[in-house]
Amino acid sequence: MTLLVAGCAGPSLDDYRDAGPELIPKEFFQGELSARGVVKNFSGKVIRSFDADIVASWDDDGVGTLDEVFRFNDGEVQTRVWTLMPSADGYHAEAGDVVKPGTMQWQGNAIHMNYVLRVSYGDGTIDVRMDDWMYLITPDTLINQTTMSKWGIEVGEVVLVIQKHGHDS
């Protein structure tokens, strides 16, 4: 008897090489954006919802800043400021609560980032691996799906839509 095991290998950026519209981080993440989404637990149940405001800018050296303010339905407010520094294979992405920075890479209409985020849990914090996929659907609309895992086990998911404001089509 032969046992066939499907690996956990997910999609590859190469899968999106020819998909459009083309997602260029410097172009989409520019100016004012808003996001709305949900946080799901390990069983897929929505446990929180949120909206967010994002202000994105780039300096003359090509370094990007994404200043995010999240407002959750339970009253919690979180802020996160991402710094995106150009690197040989994309952008080196770091933020204050990101304990293991990631690399933002992209092809076609997709962006992939993988990093470790420190999140509140009970009376303390835990570090959770975030596997972040973003897909540009229209020039103004991006869908983001993030799988959260701890010790290699999926513990939740974040799904959100990011909308660009004031985009000239």
Secondary structure, 3 states (H helix, E strand, C coil): CCCCCCCCCCCCHHHHCCCCCCCCHHHHCCEEEEEEEEEEECCCCEEEEEEEEEEEEECCCCCEEEEEEEEECCCCEEEEEEEEEEECCEEEEECCCEEECEEEEEECCEEEEEEEEEEEECCEEEEEEEEEEEEEEECCEEEEEEEEEECCEEEEEEEEEEEECCCCC
